[in-house]
Amino acid sequence: MNTGFKNILLPFDGSEQSIVALNSAIFFTKTYNAQLSIIHIEEKFSDTEIKDLIDKNAQGISYHFFQKQGKPFKMIIEKAKKISADLIIMGTHGVSGFEEFWMGSNTYRVVCTAKCPVLSMRENIHHNDFKSIVLPIDTSFESRQKIPFAIHLAKQFGATIHVIGVSVDKDKESEHLIDTYARQAIQSIESHQVKHTFEKQLGGNITLSTIDYAKSIDADLIIVMTEQEIRLGSFFLGKFAQQMVNHSSIPVISISPREDLMVTDARL
């Protein structure tokens, strides 16, 4: 998995959430010496007003600006492909009555469609420390694909990875699978000399349990896999991924699974 960011795409609608996302995009752009592209699709603001707002918050950083009309998530995905984006950063309103708004109704669509990682964040985030990363490991085979990504970010930002094994079931087979996958994750993390902890929570609503755990340790980031195929016991079947993006007040990076990547060794 390519873990360097060279082309970052920021959808921007002028909301508080998108300004928070802009600040994070600037942070990543500076950290990775990346190229930042900003796309505006909402018709609520004029082109001039949007650019003035961006420039006011852009800290003098250079960026490419694109004005588009059409369905927001489709325009975002098309632009991401065109510029070969390796990270999309966007704000989300969550589910507290704002679903019909631009960001709230499109973030999850982008998460499910984008080939690159998507960082979604709410308006209450005012820092980019990323010193505490939650890495949920479930019973799905794809769950381990995010391990190298988590390790890269942890090394980049000097963070601790908090591995949490989760499953909707409490049976012995599920627990054995969680223990095996978590052990592989921890071995890989230790081989890179990254600080880590381990927690296991089986049964119940695994999305909300993960969010509650992340809050309890004051986490800065949650890294998840999106998943289209319905598989019993998987952490991110459609509704769970949507719950995570919509309900987490902690920033979430969503990674699309690669079918061609068969993880037999978590250190790959």
C-alpha positions in Angstrom: 0.0 0.0 0.0 1.3 3.4 -0.9 1.3 5.4 2.3 2.8 8.7 1.0 0.4 11.5 0.2 1.4 13.6 -2.9 -2.0 14.7 -4.2 -4.7 15.7 -1.7 -8.2 16.6 -2.7 -10.4 18.8 -0.4 -14.2 19.3 -1.2 -15.1 22.7 0.2 -18.6 24.2 0.7 -17.8 27.1 3.1 -19.3 25.3 6.2 -17.6 25.1 9.6 -16.9 21.4 8.9 -15.2 22.2 5.6 -13.0 24.9 7.2 -11.9 22.3 9.8 -11.2 19.9 6.9 -9.2 22.7 5.1 -7.0 23.2 8.2 -6.3 19.5 8.2 -5.6 19.5 4.5 -3.1 22.3 5.0 -1.4 20.3 7.7 -1.1 17.2 5.5 0.0 19.2 2.5 2.8 20.8 4.6 3.8 17.5 6.3 4.1 15.5 3.0 5.0 18.4 0.7 1.9 17.5 -1.3 -0.1 19.2 -3.9 -3.5 20.5 -2.6 -6.5 20.6 -4.9 -9.8 22.2 -3.7 -13.1 21.5 -5.4 -16.3 23.6 -4.8 -19.6 22.3 -6.1 -22.2 23.8 -3.8 -24.1 26.8 -5.2 -24.7 28.4 -1.8 -21.7 30.7 -2.3 -20.3 32.5 -5.3 -16.9 31.5 -6.7 -15.4 34.7 -5.3 -16.8 34.3 -1.8 -15.6 30.7 -1.6 -12.0 31.6 -2.7 -11.9 34.6 -0.3 -12.9 32.2 2.5 -10.3 29.7 1.5 -7.6 32.3 1.2 -8.5 33.6 4.6 -7.8 30.2 6.1 -5.2 28.8 3.8 -2.2 30.3 5.7 -0.6 31.4 2.4 -0.3 27.8 1.0 -0.7 27.4 -2.7 -3.5 25.3 -4.1 -5.5 24.4 -7.3 -9.1 25.5 -7.3 -11.9 23.9 -9.3 -15.5 25.0 -9.6 -18.0 22.3 -10.7 -21.7 21.7 -11.1 -23.4 18.4 -10.8 -23.9 15.7 -8.2 -21.3 16.4 -5.5 -20.0 12.9 -4.7 -19.7 12.1 -8.5 -17.8 15.3 -9.1 -15.5 14.6 -6.2 -14.8 11.0 -7.4 -14.2 12.2 -10.9 -11.8 14.9 -9.8 -10.0 12.5 -7.5 -9.4 10.2 -10.4 -8.3 13.0 -12.7 -5.6 14.3 -10.3 -4.7 10.8 -9.0 -5.6 11.8 -5.5 -4.1 9.6 -2.8 -6.1 11.3 0.0 -9.5 13.0 0.2 -10.2 15.2 3.2 -13.7 16.3 3.8 -16.0 17.6 6.5 -19.2 15.9 7.6 -22.2 17.1 9.5 -23.0 13.6 10.9 -26.6 12.6 11.4 -27.9 15.3 13.8 -30.6 16.6 11.4 -28.1 17.7 8.7 -28.2 14.7 6.3 -29.8 16.8 3.5 -26.9 19.3 3.6 -24.1 19.0 1.1 -21.4 17.3 3.2 -23.7 15.3 5.4 -25.4 13.5 2.5 -22.3 13.0 0.4 -19.4 12.0 2.7 -20.4 8.4 3.0 -21.0 8.1 -0.8 -17.5 9.4 -1.3 -16.1 7.0 1.3 -17.8 4.0 -0.4 -16.7 5.0 -3.9 -13.2 6.5 -3.6 -10.2 4.3 -4.3 -8.0 6.3 -2.1 -8.3 6.8 1.7 -10.9 9.4 2.9 -10.4 11.4 6.1 -13.8 12.6 7.4 -14.1 15.1 10.3 -16.6 17.1 12.2 -16.6 20.8 13.2 -15.5 20.1 16.8 -11.9 19.1 15.7 -9.4 22.0 16.2 -6.0 20.2 16.1 -4.1 17.8 13.9 -1.9 16.0 16.5 -2.9 12.4 15.6 -1.0 11.1 18.6 -3.5 8.4 19.5 -4.8 6.1 16.7 -7.5 3.5 17.2 -7.2 0.5 14.9 -10.2 -1.8 15.1 -9.6 -5.4 14.0 -12.6 -7.5 13.1 -13.2 -11.1 11.8 -13.1 -10.1 8.1 -10.0 -11.0 6.0 -9.7 -7.4 4.7 -9.6 -5.9 8.2 -5.8 -6.4 8.3 -5.2 -4.4 5.1 -5.1 -1.1 7.1 -2.3 -2.2 9.4 0.6 -0.9 7.2 -1.3 2.4 6.8 -1.8 2.7 10.5 1.9 2.0 11.1 3.0 4.6 8.6 0.8 7.3 10.2 2.0 6.3 13.7 5.7 6.6 12.7 5.0 9.9 10.9 3.3 11.5 13.8 4.9 9.7 16.7 1.6 8.1 17.7 0.4 5.2 19.7 -1.7 2.6 18.0 -4.6 1.3 20.1 -5.6 -2.1 18.6 -9.2 -3.1 19.5 -10.5 -6.5 18.6 -14.2 -6.4 17.8 -16.9 -8.8 16.7 -20.7 -8.8 16.7 -20.5 -12.4 18.1 -19.1 -13.8 21.3 -18.6 -17.4 20.2 -15.3 -19.2 20.5 -14.6 -19.2 16.8 -15.0 -15.4 16.5 -12.9 -14.8 19.5 -10.2 -17.2 18.2 -10.2 -15.3 14.8 -10.0 -11.9 16.6 -7.1 -13.1 18.8 -5.2 -14.4 15.7 -5.7 -11.3 13.6 -4.9 -9.0 16.5 -1.8 -10.9 17.3 -0.6 -10.5 13.7 -1.4 -6.8 13.9 0.6 -6.4 17.1 3.5 -8.4 15.8 3.7 -6.1 12.8 3.4 -2.9 14.9 6.1 -4.2 17.3 8.4 -4.9 14.4 8.3 -1.2 13.5 8.9 -0.2 17.1 5.6 1.7 17.4 3.9 2.0 20.7 0.7 0.2 21.1 -2.1 -1.2 23.4 -4.6 -3.9 23.0 -8.3 -4.2 24.0 -10.9 -6.8 23.1 -14.7 -6.2 23.0 -17.0 -8.9 21.7 -20.7 -8.6 21.1 -23.1 -5.6 20.9 -22.9 -2.7 18.4 -19.3 -2.8 17.5 -19.3 0.6 15.8 -20.6 2.4 18.8 -18.4 0.3 21.1 -15.4 1.4 19.1 -16.4 5.0 19.2 -16.9 4.8 23.0 -13.5 3.2 23.4 -11.9 5.9 21.2 -13.5 8.6 23.3 -12.4 6.9 26.6 -8.8 7.1 25.6 -9.1 10.5 24.0 -8.1 9.2 20.6 -7.3 11.6 17.7 -8.1 9.2 14.8 -9.9 6.0 13.9 -8.8 4.0 10.9 -11.4 1.7 9.3 -12.0 -0.4 6.2 -15.0 0.1 4.0 -16.6 -3.1 2.7 -19.2 -3.7 0.1 -19.6 -7.5 0.5 -22.0 -8.6 3.2 -20.1 -10.9 5.5 -21.2 -12.1 8.9 -19.2 -10.7 11.8 -17.4 -8.1 9.6 -16.8 -4.8 11.2 -17.8 -2.7 8.2 -20.8 -4.0 6.5 -22.5 -1.2 4.8 -24.5 0.2 7.8 -21.6 -0.1 10.2 -19.3 2.0 7.9 -22.1 4.5 7.6 -22.6 4.6 11.4 -18.9 5.2 11.9 -18.7 8.1 9.5 -21.9 9.6 10.7 -21.6 9.1 14.4 -17.9 9.5 15.2 -16.9 12.9 16.6 -13.4 11.7 16.2 -11.8 12.0 12.7 -12.1 8.8 10.7 -9.9 7.6 7.9 -11.7 5.1 5.7 -9.7 2.8 3.4 -11.2 0.8 0.5 -10.1 -2.9 0.6 -8.0 -4.2 -2.2 -9.2 -7.5 -3.7 -5.7 -8.2 -5.1 -4.0 -7.9 -1.8 -4.1 -11.2 0.0 -2.7 -10.6 3.4 -1.1 -13.7 4.8 1.6 -11.8 6.7 0.4 -8.6 8.4 3.9 -7.2 8.0 3.5 -6.9 4.2 
